[in-house]
Amino acid sequence: MKFPAEPFRIKVVEPITTTTRKQRDKLIEKAGYNIFLLPAESIFIDLLTDSGTSAMSDEQWAGMMLGDESYAGSKNYYHFEETIKNIFGFEHIIPTHQGRVAENLLFSTILKKGDVVPNNIHFDTTRANVEYHKAIALDCVIDEGLDPDSEHPFKGNIDIKKVEEVIKKYGVQNIPLIMITITNNSGGGQPVSMANIREVSTLAKSYNIPLIFDACRFAENCFFIKEREEGYADKSVLEIAKELFSLGDGCTMSAKKDGLVNIGGFLAINDQQLAQKITNMLILIEGFSTYGGLAGRDLEAISRGLKEVLNEDYLLFRINQTRFLGESMIENNIPIVRPIGGHAVYIDAKRMLPHIPQSQFPGQALVVELYREAGIRAVEIGSLMFAHEDEQSGKINYPKLELVRLAIPRRVYTNMHMQYVSEALNQINKKKASIKGLKILYQAQFLRHFTAKLAPVD
């Protein structure tokens, strides 16, 4: 079947609230036209993020009842460690309460001012953690990854020549690691091929630079490899994952994505000396090394979720639910990033709203209109999130991609919900010329999109 049915039954339901257009207009104005500042109860369908919003299984809930809340040496930690080592293969497993803490622990330990971190495309928290330490986050995705219309099957791939140029320009001594984000969230949820990962691994090893994965959507990336890359159709997703991670030296992970949980993450690395330094920092700011800011029951839920996410019936439905939404939008002539990604559909806001310049945040304007029209919450991945002032010239650098991400929580919404989203966007598309741009009234120095206050342009 083109779009297989949900491979689960609904056991518990949660009512969701409907609001009127008049109510939503007042709420979004009070929130400073920032979707992050809205109360969740005012949202009908929440596609803000797929992070921490998954529905856990009966097995995971059962596992939480077996939580061992011992301060040190919890039995759940050992199950957690065993599961991660089996899938990811790295030697040292450091639990954290979410992915950005894993990033912070890693970067605060190995980065110095002026260092450079190449990636396909850094996501917001990764970039912010790099830049907070006065280092440079450089995006080295292939050119096709910046073209919304390109049908390249692996648009998350790193451009090897770009990385080589970075090494030549800045020097090996100033590049403490190379990162690969799988799947490439900021570029449309696009996967990275095994061939490309192998090529990056070979390059990194030739310069003795560690290769670290941002692995929060690893299972979805491995499913795309199985589906699209020659030689992998008959391999299991677990086999593909093991091969993929064998090419690297470690990973950060927000288990709130492909761990199928609401909180948690980890850092996994092979370097014993680095692991010890990071563990010492973990104990200072997060907690002891066998809980890392998490309850034992949460460690157990992650262990079970990491096994469930590799189920290929689940992944087939997961990828195809996203595809179902994307293809219905294409039928309504809504410009999106192609091919359709794994965890989200990305609207090309620059193309949908050509009358709004990037200085007036077309992506954010579309996000606001989607909430006002239908009570749907999405997120902008464009100028509000990534535009920044060049320190030398004072010029504002705008990102090449101006996207709105519709991130689909795992095992939460049905395809009828996706149809509702598609119909709402179709209505907006018919009257898009009336949508106005936005201006910033307040912004923070880092990650401004979380707390910024905006207003419509007159």
Secondary structure as UniProt FT lines:
FT   HELIX           21..30
FT   TURN            31..33
FT   HELIX           35..37
FT   HELIX           40..42
FT   STRAND          45..46
FT   HELIX           58..64
FT   TURN            65..66
FT   HELIX           75..88
FT   STRAND          92..96
FT   HELIX           99..110
FT   TURN            113..114
FT   STRAND          116..119
FT   HELIX           124..132
FT   TURN            133..134
FT   STRAND          136..139
FT   HELIX           143..146
FT   TURN            148..149
FT   TURN            153..156
FT   HELIX           160..170
FT   HELIX           172..174
FT   STRAND          178..181
FT   HELIX           185..187
FT   HELIX           194..206
FT   TURN            207..208
FT   STRAND          211..214
FT   TURN            216..217
FT   HELIX           218..228
FT   TURN            230..231
FT   TURN            233..234
FT   HELIX           237..246
FT   STRAND          250..254
FT   TURN            255..259
FT   STRAND          265..269
FT   HELIX           272..285
FT   TURN            289..293
FT   HELIX           296..308
FT   TURN            309..310
FT   HELIX           312..331
FT   TURN            332..333
FT   STRAND          344..348
FT   HELIX           349..352
FT   TURN            354..355
FT   HELIX           358..360
FT   HELIX           362..374
FT   STRAND          376..377
FT   STRAND          379..381
FT   HELIX           383..386
FT   STRAND          388..389
FT   TURN            391..393
FT   STRAND          396..397
FT   STRAND          403..407
FT   TURN            410..412
FT   HELIX           415..430
FT   HELIX           432..434
FT   STRAND          438..442
FT   HELIX           448..450
FT   STRAND          453..456
//
